[in-house]
């Protein structure tokens, strides 16, 4: 399966969590890929800053997915993909999965190839959500 690695310093704006350092994301993705013989790495996409221009590499990756040059995305965590949890939820449910693309979030133990991926996504979306008072709610 043609696989791209995506790394970003981004974390959801509507959640209270620290981003994983790029060096740690690199290590996580490298170690994960070593044990996945069915995944063939075809590229690495890294958004290095947190400004609005930060999604340049993500946009390129999504274009590669659309053109079927990439079939799977491996990322350290689902939170690194998009700026907001609702945006991540939308793209995963309405774009990636229906197109046949696979998404793997290593730290989240998330994989759209699993039968219960929607339950796993709900769990990821609940973790660390910022409430009205600005404090994180921990639901497990």
C-alpha positions in Angstrom: 0.0 0.0 0.0 1.5 3.4 -1.0 2.0 5.2 2.2 2.9 8.8 3.1 4.1 9.9 6.5 2.7 13.2 7.7 4.2 15.2 10.6 3.1 18.6 12.0 3.6 20.7 15.1 -0.1 21.3 15.0 -2.6 20.3 17.7 -6.3 20.9 17.7 -7.1 24.6 18.7 -10.2 23.4 20.5 -8.2 21.0 22.7 -5.7 21.5 25.5 -2.7 19.5 24.6 0.9 20.0 23.7 2.1 19.0 20.2 4.6 16.2 19.9 8.1 17.4 18.9 8.9 16.7 15.2 12.0 14.7 16.3 9.7 12.4 18.4 7.2 12.1 15.5 10.0 11.1 13.2 11.1 8.4 15.6 7.5 7.1 16.1 6.8 6.9 12.4 10.1 5.3 11.6 9.7 2.7 14.2 6.1 2.0 13.2 6.9 1.6 9.5 9.7 -0.9 10.3 7.1 -3.4 11.4 4.6 -2.8 8.6 5.6 -4.8 5.6 2.4 -4.1 3.7 3.1 -0.3 3.8 5.5 1.1 1.2 6.6 4.6 2.0 6.3 6.9 -1.0 6.9 10.2 0.7 7.1 12.3 3.9 5.2 15.6 4.4 6.1 17.9 7.2 4.5 21.2 8.2 7.1 22.8 10.5 5.3 25.9 11.7 1.9 26.8 13.3 0.9 29.8 11.2 -2.0 29.7 8.8 0.5 28.8 6.0 1.4 25.6 7.9 -1.0 23.4 6.0 0.9 23.7 2.7 2.3 20.1 3.0 -1.1 18.7 4.1 -2.7 20.3 1.1 -0.1 18.6 -1.1 -0.7 15.3 0.6 -4.4 15.5 0.2 -3.9 16.2 -3.5 -1.7 13.1 -3.8 -4.5 11.1 -2.1 -7.0 12.5 -4.6 -4.8 11.5 -7.5 -4.3 8.0 -6.0 -0.5 8.4 -5.6 -1.0 7.8 -1.9 -3.4 5.2 -0.3 -2.5 5.5 3.3 -1.4 8.2 5.7 0.6 7.4 8.8 0.9 10.2 11.4 2.0 10.2 15.1 -1.5 11.3 16.2 -4.8 12.2 14.5 -4.5 15.7 16.2 -1.6 16.6 13.9 -3.7 16.5 10.8 -6.1 19.4 11.0 -6.5 22.6 13.1 -9.8 21.6 14.7 -11.3 18.3 15.9 -14.5 18.9 13.8 -12.3 19.4 10.7 -10.5 16.2 11.4 -13.7 14.3 12.0 -15.2 15.7 8.8 -12.2 14.8 6.6 -11.8 11.3 8.1 -15.6 10.4 7.8 -16.5 12.3 4.6 -13.3 12.3 2.5 -10.6 9.8 3.5 -12.7 6.7 4.4 -15.2 7.0 1.5 -12.3 7.4 -0.9 -10.7 4.1 0.3 -7.8 5.9 2.0 -6.4 4.5 5.2 -5.4 6.7 8.1 -3.2 5.5 11.0 -2.6 7.5 14.2 0.2 5.8 16.0 -0.2 7.3 19.5 -4.0 7.1 19.3 -3.9 3.4 18.3 -6.2 4.6 15.5 -6.5 2.9 12.1 -9.4 3.2 9.7 -8.8 -0.4 8.7 -10.1 -1.5 12.1 -13.8 -2.5 12.2 -14.4 -0.2 15.2 -12.6 2.9 13.8 -15.6 5.1 14.3 -15.6 4.3 18.1 -11.9 4.9 18.2 -12.3 8.2 16.5 -15.0 9.2 19.0 -12.5 8.3 21.8 -9.8 10.4 20.2 -12.2 13.3 19.8 -13.2 13.2 23.5 -9.7 13.3 24.9 -8.6 16.7 26.1 -11.5 18.7 24.8 -11.6 22.3 26.1 -14.8 23.1 27.9 -16.5 26.5 28.2 -14.3 27.4 31.2 -11.2 26.7 29.3 -10.3 23.6 31.3 -9.7 20.3 29.6 -12.3 17.6 30.2 -10.8 14.1 30.4 -13.2 11.4 29.2 -12.1 7.9 28.6 
